[in-house]
Amino acid sequence: MRVDLFDFELPEESIALRPANPRDSARMLVVDPREGRREDRIVRELPGLLQPGDVLVLNDTRVIPARLSGIRVRGEAVSRVEVTLHKREGADLWRAFARPGKRLLAGDRIRFGEEAESMACLLAALDAEVAEKGEGGEVLLRFAFAGPALDEAIARLGRMPLPPYIASKRPDDAADLRDYQTIYARHDGAVAAPTAGLHFTGELFSALDARGIARHFVTLHVGAGTFLPVKVEDTRDHRMHSEWGTIDAPTAAALNAARAEGRRIVAVGTTALRLLESAVRPDGTFEAWSGDTAIFITPGYRFRAVDVLMTNFHLPRSTLFMLVCAFAGMETMKAAYAHAIAAGYRFYSYGDACLLFRAPETPA
């Protein structure tokens, strides 16, 4: 499909730079293409918009401080460099996006840390070698530390990897350490938050429990590739970056039981949806699953795992806007986004939410 079909104009003032406070006070646009329904609601009203027996599936990945600033060393020459880690490849290996990537070569050494410029305080620094150089500023870094020692160094020296549409407008601060993390984050490894989950509070979970709505957790370590623009003209030419995820056996069994009883599966976020659709079998059932996924969902995709999707508002021409168009219908979502912009909804990671019901299947 032509990528420009997924373009729209978004005013700068629509981009949220801080989250709603409290989290569940964010607005939520309900879109049900089966009934032609569109309603302006609030996230804390979610329990009443779902049915007893529905099953929420949430991504419990935890964001690490994946932005590292340092100095590239090549002989006597040094220059500043910033990297955003996006996928772990081994105990001492990370794939990363580097700025400026063009200046880096395989074999270059980078020293990260506040004392990097002095090149003196070894205890305060973290060294890495550029093991490979890829396209679009991507590099493979081999660090001097490995395993938990590397994790500790990244936690000490890194900064929260705010999306570029926020980071370009303000610096990250101490509030982001809390705000850019779900309250149920458990497993370190993401370099971007599963942002639909940012809306949940303990009070909202209690209200969902009282309504008889179950919840289960999966893990997909979200990569920085989620923010990359689609630069090709046709979706067939776009390459997705892979992300690692897992669904354990008890969760798979619970989802199969829900499906067998005719209960709906509600994905909280496109990350949860992409993992479920990657792991589901052709007959619509699940089993324990772990691995990389680079699933790319565009209109025409046949959904097998998810009935309802809660998600935020996404970038023009992005793979995530393509996904929601596939889920609820392209014309439906274009109209919904036009309404959201006109009504002053807040967009992107710290913005408001949508609750989308899956469009009926249409013949090919």
Sine and cosine of phi, psi and omega as CSV:
sin_phi,cos_phi,sin_psi,cos_psi,sin_omega,cos_omega
0.00,0.00,0.46,-0.89,0.04,-1.00
-0.95,0.33,0.76,-0.66,-0.02,-1.00
-0.92,0.40,-0.53,0.85,-0.04,-1.00
-0.92,0.39,-0.20,0.98,0.09,-1.00
-0.92,0.39,-0.31,0.95,-0.06,-1.00
-0.96,-0.27,0.35,0.94,-0.01,-1.00
-1.00,-0.04,0.50,-0.87,0.13,-0.99
-0.35,-0.94,0.36,-0.93,-0.01,-1.00
-1.00,0.01,0.79,-0.61,0.01,-1.00
-0.83,-0.55,0.87,-0.49,0.04,-1.00
-0.90,0.43,0.58,-0.82,0.01,-1.00
-0.83,0.56,-0.58,0.81,-0.06,-1.00
-0.94,0.34,-0.17,0.99,0.04,-1.00
-0.99,0.17,-0.21,0.98,-0.06,-1.00
-0.99,0.10,0.87,-0.50,-0.02,-1.00
-0.98,0.21,0.77,-0.64,0.03,-1.00
-0.98,-0.20,-0.25,0.97,0.08,-1.00
-0.65,-0.76,0.47,-0.88,0.01,-1.00
-0.98,0.21,0.26,-0.97,0.12,-0.99
-0.92,0.40,0.50,-0.86,0.01,-1.00
-0.72,-0.70,0.89,-0.45,-0.01,1.00
-0.94,0.33,0.22,-0.97,-0.13,-0.99
-0.85,0.53,-0.65,0.76,-0.08,-1.00
-0.99,0.12,0.16,0.99,0.10,-0.99
-1.00,0.02,-0.02,1.00,0.04,-1.00
-0.89,0.46,0.46,-0.89,0.06,-1.00
-0.96,0.28,0.39,-0.92,0.03,-1.00
-0.59,-0.81,0.84,-0.54,0.03,-1.00
-1.00,-0.03,0.87,-0.50,0.01,-1.00
-1.00,-0.08,0.81,-0.59,-0.05,-1.00
-0.78,-0.63,0.89,-0.45,0.03,-1.00
-0.82,-0.57,0.99,-0.13,-0.05,-1.00
-0.93,0.38,-0.33,0.95,0.02,-1.00
-0.92,0.38,-0.56,0.83,-0.03,-1.00
-0.96,-0.29,0.00,1.00,-0.09,-1.00
0.90,0.44,0.53,0.85,-0.13,-0.99
-0.98,-0.20,0.69,-0.73,0.13,-0.99
-0.61,-0.79,0.85,-0.53,-0.09,-1.00
-0.73,-0.69,0.58,-0.81,0.11,-0.99
-1.00,-0.06,0.91,-0.42,-0.04,-1.00
-0.76,-0.65,-0.15,-0.99,0.01,-1.00
-0.85,-0.53,0.56,-0.83,-0.07,-1.00
-0.83,0.56,-0.63,0.78,-0.05,-1.00
-0.91,0.42,-0.20,0.98,0.08,-1.00
-0.99,0.10,0.03,1.00,-0.07,-1.00
-0.79,0.61,-0.71,0.71,-0.04,-1.00
-0.82,0.58,-0.65,0.76,-0.01,-1.00
-0.96,0.28,-0.26,0.97,0.01,-1.00
-1.00,-0.01,-0.19,0.98,0.06,-1.00
-0.95,-0.30,0.10,-0.99,-0.04,-1.00
-0.94,-0.34,0.56,-0.83,0.15,-0.99
-0.81,0.58,0.71,-0.71,-0.05,-1.00
0.99,-0.15,-0.33,0.94,0.09,-1.00
-0.86,0.51,0.45,-0.89,-0.03,-1.00
-0.86,-0.51,0.90,-0.44,0.11,-0.99
-0.99,0.14,0.68,-0.73,0.11,-0.99
-0.87,-0.50,0.87,-0.49,-0.09,-1.00
-0.87,-0.50,0.50,-0.87,0.00,-1.00
-1.00,-0.07,0.90,-0.43,-0.09,-1.00
-0.99,-0.12,0.39,0.92,0.10,-1.00
-0.89,0.46,0.44,-0.90,0.01,-1.00
-0.88,-0.47,0.74,-0.67,-0.03,-1.00
-0.97,0.25,0.74,-0.67,0.10,-1.00
-0.99,-0.17,0.38,-0.92,0.03,-1.00
-0.96,0.26,0.99,0.13,-0.27,-0.96
-1.00,0.00,-0.01,1.00,0.04,-1.00
-1.00,-0.05,0.85,-0.53,-0.04,-1.00
-0.83,-0.56,0.74,-0.68,0.06,-1.00
-0.95,-0.32,0.63,-0.77,-0.03,-1.00
-0.32,-0.95,-0.25,-0.97,-0.05,-1.00
-0.82,-0.58,0.80,-0.59,0.10,-0.99
-0.99,0.15,0.72,-0.69,-0.02,-1.00
-0.89,-0.46,0.84,-0.54,0.08,-1.00
-0.64,-0.77,0.99,-0.12,-0.10,-1.00
0.91,0.41,-0.80,-0.60,0.03,-1.00
-1.00,0.03,-0.18,0.98,-0.08,-1.00
-1.00,0.03,0.68,-0.74,0.06,-1.00
-0.73,-0.68,0.47,-0.88,0.08,-1.00
-0.42,-0.91,0.42,-0.91,-0.02,-1.00
-0.96,0.30,0.55,-0.84,0.07,-1.00
-0.52,-0.86,0.57,-0.82,0.10,-1.00
-0.82,-0.58,0.69,-0.73,0.03,-1.00
-0.81,-0.58,0.48,-0.87,0.16,-0.99
-0.87,-0.49,0.93,-0.37,0.04,-1.00
-0.89,0.45,0.60,-0.80,0.03,-1.00
-0.68,-0.74,-0.28,0.96,0.04,-1.00
-0.36,-0.93,0.83,-0.56,0.02,-1.00
-0.98,0.21,0.71,-0.70,-0.01,-1.00
-0.90,-0.44,-0.11,0.99,-0.01,-1.00
0.02,-1.00,0.00,-1.00,-0.05,-1.00
-0.85,0.52,-0.54,0.84,-0.01,-1.00
-0.84,-0.54,0.25,0.97,-0.10,-0.99
-0.87,-0.50,0.74,-0.68,0.12,-0.99
-0.70,-0.71,0.68,-0.73,0.25,-0.97
-0.99,0.12,0.59,-0.81,-0.10,-1.00
-0.51,-0.86,0.40,-0.92,0.18,-0.98
-0.99,-0.16,0.77,-0.63,-0.09,-1.00
-0.91,-0.41,0.57,-0.82,0.12,-0.99
-0.76,-0.65,0.81,-0.59,-0.15,0.99
-0.99,0.15,0.86,-0.52,-0.07,-1.00
-0.92,0.38,-0.48,0.88,-0.07,-1.00
-0.91,0.42,-0.41,0.91,-0.05,-1.00
-0.99,0.13,-0.19,0.98,-0.06,-1.00
-1.00,-0.02,0.60,-0.80,0.05,-1.00
-0.77,-0.63,0.46,-0.89,0.11,-0.99
-0.83,0.56,0.73,-0.69,-0.04,-1.00
0.99,-0.15,-0.29,0.96,0.07,-1.00
-0.89,0.45,0.53,-0.85,0.08,-1.00
-0.94,-0.34,0.61,-0.80,0.02,-1.00
-0.81,-0.58,0.74,-0.67,0.11,-0.99
-0.94,-0.34,0.88,-0.47,0.00,-1.00
-0.99,-0.15,0.53,-0.85,0.08,-1.00
0.75,-0.66,0.35,-0.94,-0.07,-1.00
-0.88,0.47,-0.47,0.89,-0.03,-1.00
-0.99,-0.11,0.26,0.97,-0.11,-0.99
-0.87,0.49,-0.60,0.80,-0.08,-1.00
-0.90,0.43,-0.58,0.82,-0.03,-1.00
-0.97,0.22,-0.34,0.94,-0.02,-1.00
0.84,0.54,0.42,0.91,-0.13,-0.99
-0.93,-0.37,-0.68,0.73,-0.15,-0.99
-1.00,0.03,1.00,0.00,-0.09,-1.00
-0.90,0.45,-0.55,0.83,-0.04,-1.00
-0.93,0.37,-0.41,0.91,-0.04,-1.00
-1.00,-0.09,0.06,1.00,-0.12,-0.99
-0.88,-0.47,0.28,-0.96,0.05,-1.00
-0.71,-0.70,0.87,-0.49,-0.04,-1.00
-0.99,-0.12,0.53,-0.85,0.08,-1.00
-0.55,-0.84,0.44,-0.90,0.09,-1.00
-0.91,-0.42,0.64,-0.77,0.09,-1.00
-0.97,0.25,0.97,-0.23,-0.03,-1.00
-0.98,0.19,-0.56,0.83,0.03,-1.00
-0.55,-0.84,0.44,-0.90,0.13,-0.99
-0.85,-0.53,0.79,-0.61,0.00,-1.00
-0.95,-0.32,-0.43,-0.90,-0.02,-1.00
-1.00,-0.10,0.38,-0.93,0.11,-0.99
0.89,0.46,0.52,0.85,0.03,-1.00
0.99,0.14,0.15,0.99,0.01,-1.00
-0.99,0.10,0.66,-0.75,0.05,-1.00
-0.69,-0.72,0.37,-0.93,0.17,-0.99
-0.95,-0.31,0.86,-0.52,-0.06,-1.00
-0.96,-0.27,0.74,-0.67,0.12,-0.99
-0.95,-0.30,0.91,-0.42,-0.10,-1.00
-1.00,0.03,0.38,-0.92,0.03,-1.00
-0.95,0.31,-0.39,0.92,0.06,-1.00
-0.97,-0.26,0.27,-0.96,0.02,-1.00
-0.62,-0.78,0.35,-0.94,0.10,-1.00
0.86,0.52,-0.64,-0.77,-0.04,-1.00
-0.86,0.52,-0.54,0.84,0.02,-1.00
-0.90,0.44,-0.64,0.77,0.05,-1.00
-0.93,0.38,-0.67,0.74,0.02,-1.00
-0.84,0.54,-0.68,0.73,-0.01,-1.00
-0.91,0.41,-0.63,0.78,0.00,-1.00
-0.92,0.39,-0.66,0.75,0.03,-1.00
-0.90,0.44,-0.68,0.73,0.02,-1.00
-0.88,0.47,-0.56,0.83,-0.05,-1.00
-0.98,0.19,-0.60,0.80,-0.14,-0.99
-0.98,-0.22,-0.32,0.95,-0.11,-0.99
-0.99,0.11,0.21,-0.98,0.07,-1.00
-0.83,-0.56,0.38,-0.93,-0.04,-1.00
-0.88,0.47,0.76,-0.65,-0.08,-1.00
-0.99,0.11,0.94,0.34,0.03,-1.00
-0.86,0.51,0.57,-0.82,0.04,-1.00
-0.86,0.52,0.46,-0.89,-0.06,-1.00
-0.87,0.50,-0.49,0.87,-0.01,-1.00
-0.96,0.28,-0.22,0.97,0.17,-0.99
-0.99,-0.16,-0.73,0.68,-0.06,-1.00
-0.88,0.48,-0.46,0.89,0.01,-1.00
-0.97,0.23,-0.20,0.98,-0.07,-1.00
-0.93,-0.36,-0.33,0.94,0.04,-1.00
-0.32,-0.95,0.43,-0.90,0.06,-1.00
-0.97,0.25,0.45,-0.90,0.12,-0.99
-0.94,0.34,0.41,-0.91,-0.01,-1.00
-0.55,-0.83,-0.09,-1.00,-0.09,-1.00
-0.88,0.48,-0.52,0.86,-0.01,-1.00
-0.90,0.44,-0.54,0.84,-0.01,-1.00
-0.92,0.39,-0.44,0.90,0.05,-1.00
-0.87,0.49,-0.50,0.86,0.06,-1.00
-1.00,-0.05,-0.72,0.70,-0.16,-0.99
-0.94,0.33,-0.53,0.85,-0.07,-1.00
-1.00,-0.09,0.66,0.75,-0.01,-1.00
-0.48,-0.88,0.73,-0.68,0.09,-1.00
-0.94,0.34,0.38,-0.92,-0.01,-1.00
-0.95,0.30,-0.24,0.97,-0.02,-1.00
-0.94,-0.34,0.23,0.97,0.01,-1.00
-0.86,0.52,0.72,-0.69,-0.13,-0.99
-0.73,-0.68,-0.65,0.76,-0.16,-0.99
-0.92,-0.38,0.92,-0.40,-0.01,-1.00
-0.86,0.50,0.64,-0.76,0.10,-0.99
0.42,-0.91,-0.31,0.95,-0.01,-1.00
-0.99,0.13,0.51,-0.86,0.12,-0.99
-0.89,-0.46,0.20,0.98,0.17,-0.99
-0.49,-0.87,0.58,-0.82,-0.05,-1.00
-0.98,0.22,0.55,-0.83,0.22,-0.98
-0.97,0.23,1.00,-0.01,-0.38,-0.93
-0.94,0.35,-0.42,0.91,0.07,-1.00
-0.87,0.49,-0.52,0.85,-0.01,-1.00
-0.95,0.31,-0.24,0.97,0.00,-1.00
-0.91,0.40,-0.27,0.96,-0.05,-1.00
-0.99,0.14,-0.16,0.99,-0.15,-0.99
-1.00,0.04,0.58,-0.82,0.05,-1.00
-0.78,-0.62,0.23,-0.97,0.09,-1.00
-0.87,0.49,-0.61,0.80,0.02,-1.00
-0.91,0.42,-0.62,0.78,0.02,-1.00
-0.93,0.38,-0.65,0.76,0.06,-1.00
-0.87,0.49,-0.65,0.76,0.01,-1.00
-0.89,0.45,-0.64,0.77,0.02,-1.00
-0.93,0.38,-0.59,0.81,0.06,-1.00
-0.92,0.39,-0.64,0.77,0.06,-1.00
-0.87,0.50,-0.70,0.71,-0.03,-1.00
-0.90,0.43,-0.47,0.88,0.01,-1.00
-0.99,0.15,-0.17,0.99,-0.01,-1.00
0.99,0.12,0.50,0.86,0.00,-1.00
-0.97,-0.24,0.88,-0.48,-0.04,-1.00
-0.98,0.19,0.30,-0.95,0.12,-0.99
-0.62,-0.79,0.59,-0.81,0.03,-1.00
-0.68,-0.73,0.38,-0.92,-0.10,-0.99
-0.87,-0.49,0.66,-0.76,0.17,-0.99
-0.83,-0.55,0.16,-0.99,0.00,-1.00
-0.78,-0.62,0.84,-0.54,0.18,-0.98
-0.74,-0.67,0.89,-0.46,-0.01,-1.00
-0.98,0.20,0.98,-0.21,-0.10,-0.99
-0.93,0.38,0.72,-0.69,0.00,-1.00
-0.98,-0.21,0.28,-0.96,0.01,-1.00
-0.92,0.40,-0.26,0.97,0.05,-1.00
-0.87,0.49,-0.31,0.95,0.02,-1.00
-0.89,0.46,-0.38,0.92,-0.02,-1.00
-1.00,-0.08,-0.11,0.99,-0.07,-1.00
-0.94,0.35,0.70,-0.71,0.05,-1.00
-0.95,0.32,0.44,-0.90,0.10,-1.00
-1.00,0.08,0.94,-0.35,-0.15,-0.99
-0.99,-0.11,-0.16,0.99,0.00,-1.00
-1.00,0.07,0.19,-0.98,-0.01,-1.00
-1.00,-0.03,-0.35,0.94,-0.02,-1.00
-0.79,-0.61,0.68,-0.73,-0.05,-1.00
-0.87,0.50,-0.43,0.90,-0.01,-1.00
-0.91,0.42,-0.33,0.94,-0.06,-1.00
-0.99,-0.14,0.01,1.00,-0.05,-1.00
-1.00,0.07,0.68,-0.73,0.04,-1.00
-0.95,-0.30,0.86,-0.50,0.05,-1.00
-0.99,0.14,0.60,-0.80,0.16,-0.99
-0.99,0.16,0.67,-0.74,-0.04,-1.00
-0.98,0.19,0.45,-0.89,0.03,-1.00
-0.71,-0.71,0.53,-0.85,-0.05,-1.00
-1.00,-0.09,0.68,-0.73,0.02,-1.00
-0.56,-0.83,0.21,-0.98,0.01,-1.00
-0.46,-0.89,0.57,-0.82,0.14,-0.99
-0.81,-0.59,0.83,-0.56,-0.05,-1.00
-1.00,0.09,0.19,-0.98,-0.10,-0.99
-0.90,0.44,-0.69,0.72,0.03,-1.00
-0.88,0.48,-0.61,0.79,0.02,-1.00
-0.92,0.38,-0.69,0.73,0.04,-1.00
-0.86,0.52,-0.68,0.74,0.00,-1.00
-0.90,0.43,-0.67,0.75,0.01,-1.00
-0.90,0.44,-0.65,0.76,0.02,-1.00
-0.93,0.38,-0.62,0.78,0.04,-1.00
-0.91,0.43,-0.64,0.77,0.04,-1.00
-0.90,0.44,-0.68,0.73,0.03,-1.00
-0.88,0.48,-0.70,0.72,-0.01,-1.00
-0.89,0.45,-0.67,0.74,-0.02,-1.00
-0.90,0.43,-0.49,0.87,-0.01,-1.00
-1.00,-0.02,0.07,1.00,0.05,-1.00
0.98,0.21,0.29,0.96,0.03,-1.00
-1.00,0.06,0.46,-0.89,-0.10,-0.99
-1.00,0.06,0.55,-0.83,0.11,-0.99
-0.98,-0.21,0.83,-0.55,-0.06,-1.00
-0.92,-0.38,0.94,-0.35,0.03,-1.00
-0.99,0.12,0.81,-0.59,0.11,-0.99
-1.00,-0.05,0.99,-0.11,0.03,-1.00
0.98,-0.20,0.47,-0.88,0.04,-1.00
-0.92,0.38,-0.43,0.90,0.02,-1.00
-0.93,0.38,-0.70,0.71,0.06,-1.00
-0.89,0.46,-0.67,0.74,0.01,-1.00
-0.89,0.46,-0.71,0.70,-0.04,-1.00
-0.90,0.44,-0.60,0.80,0.03,-1.00
-0.93,0.38,-0.71,0.71,0.01,-1.00
-0.88,0.47,-0.68,0.74,-0.01,-1.00
-0.94,0.33,-0.40,0.92,0.07,-1.00
-0.97,0.26,-0.55,0.84,-0.13,-0.99
-1.00,-0.07,-0.34,0.94,-0.09,-1.00
-0.92,0.40,0.59,-0.80,0.04,-1.00
-1.00,0.09,0.26,-0.97,-0.04,-1.00
-0.83,0.55,-0.46,0.89,0.00,-1.00
-1.00,0.05,0.10,1.00,0.05,-1.00
1.00,0.05,0.15,0.99,0.03,-1.00
-0.97,-0.23,0.19,-0.98,-0.07,-1.00
-0.84,-0.54,0.42,-0.91,0.23,-0.97
-0.65,-0.76,0.23,-0.97,0.05,-1.00
-0.81,0.58,0.67,-0.74,-0.13,-0.99
-0.52,-0.86,0.65,-0.76,0.14,-0.99
-0.58,-0.82,0.59,-0.81,0.05,-1.00
0.40,-0.92,-0.08,-1.00,0.04,-1.00
-1.00,0.04,0.58,-0.81,0.13,-0.99
-0.75,-0.67,0.66,-0.75,0.11,-0.99
-0.79,-0.62,0.53,0.85,-0.05,-1.00
-0.86,0.51,0.70,-0.72,-0.03,-1.00
-0.82,-0.57,0.94,-0.34,-0.12,-0.99
-0.97,-0.25,0.86,-0.51,0.02,-1.00
-0.77,-0.64,0.24,-0.97,0.00,-1.00
-0.79,0.61,0.69,-0.73,-0.11,-0.99
0.96,-0.30,-0.29,0.96,0.04,-1.00
-0.92,0.40,0.63,-0.77,0.02,-1.00
-0.98,-0.19,0.94,-0.34,-0.03,-1.00
-0.97,0.26,0.68,-0.74,0.00,-1.00
-0.85,-0.52,-0.28,0.96,-0.17,-0.99
-0.93,-0.36,-0.54,0.84,-0.25,-0.97
-0.87,-0.49,0.69,-0.73,0.00,-1.00
-0.97,-0.23,-0.56,0.83,-0.05,-1.00
-0.70,-0.72,0.59,-0.81,-0.02,-1.00
-0.77,-0.63,0.81,-0.59,0.20,-0.98
-0.98,-0.21,0.80,-0.60,-0.08,-1.00
-0.45,-0.89,0.20,-0.98,0.08,-1.00
-1.00,0.00,-0.06,-1.00,0.07,-1.00
-1.00,0.00,0.70,-0.72,-0.20,-0.98
-0.93,-0.35,0.19,-0.98,-0.05,-1.00
-0.94,0.35,0.51,-0.86,0.17,-0.99
-0.86,0.51,0.55,-0.84,0.09,-1.00
0.87,0.50,0.33,0.94,-0.04,-1.00
-1.00,-0.08,0.37,-0.93,0.04,-1.00
-0.90,0.43,-0.46,0.89,-0.02,-1.00
-0.97,0.24,-0.57,0.82,0.11,-0.99
-0.92,0.38,-0.58,0.81,0.09,-1.00
-0.88,0.48,-0.64,0.77,-0.01,-1.00
-0.90,0.45,-0.74,0.68,-0.04,-1.00
-0.93,0.38,-0.50,0.87,0.09,-1.00
-0.92,0.40,-0.61,0.79,0.07,-1.00
-0.91,0.41,-0.59,0.81,-0.11,-0.99
-0.97,0.24,-0.73,0.68,-0.12,-0.99
-0.93,-0.36,-0.07,1.00,-0.01,-1.00
0.96,-0.27,0.71,-0.70,-0.09,-1.00
-0.89,0.45,-0.77,0.64,-0.04,-1.00
-0.91,0.40,-0.59,0.81,0.06,-1.00
-0.87,0.50,-0.71,0.70,-0.06,-1.00
-0.96,0.26,-0.57,0.82,0.08,-1.00
-0.88,0.48,-0.68,0.74,0.03,-1.00
-0.92,0.39,-0.63,0.78,0.01,-1.00
-0.90,0.43,-0.67,0.74,0.01,-1.00
-0.93,0.37,-0.62,0.79,0.06,-1.00
-0.88,0.47,-0.67,0.75,0.06,-1.00
-0.89,0.45,-0.70,0.72,-0.04,-1.00
-0.88,0.48,-0.68,0.73,0.01,-1.00
-0.90,0.44,-0.72,0.70,-0.01,-1.00
-0.91,0.42,-0.53,0.85,-0.05,-1.00
-1.00,0.02,0.02,1.00,0.09,-1.00
0.99,0.15,0.39,0.92,0.10,-1.00
-0.89,0.45,0.48,-0.88,-0.01,-1.00
-0.99,-0.13,0.73,-0.68,-0.17,-0.99
-0.98,-0.22,0.36,-0.93,0.19,-0.98
0.98,0.21,-0.38,-0.93,-0.28,-0.96
-0.84,0.53,-0.68,0.74,0.00,-1.00
-1.00,-0.09,0.24,0.97,-0.11,-0.99
-1.00,-0.06,-0.31,-0.95,-0.06,-1.00
-0.99,0.13,-0.03,-1.00,-0.14,-0.99
-0.86,-0.50,0.29,-0.96,0.20,-0.98
-0.84,-0.54,0.54,-0.84,0.22,-0.98
-0.89,-0.46,0.93,-0.36,-0.15,-0.99
-0.93,-0.37,0.76,-0.65,0.11,-0.99
-0.99,-0.16,0.62,-0.78,-0.13,-0.99
-0.93,0.38,0.70,-0.71,0.02,-1.00
-0.92,0.38,0.49,-0.87,0.06,-1.00
-0.87,0.49,0.51,-0.86,0.07,-1.00
-0.92,0.39,0.66,-0.75,0.04,-1.00
-0.89,-0.45,0.58,-0.81,0.00,-1.00
-0.86,0.51,0.57,-0.82,0.03,-1.00
-0.92,0.39,0.00,0.00,0.00,0.00
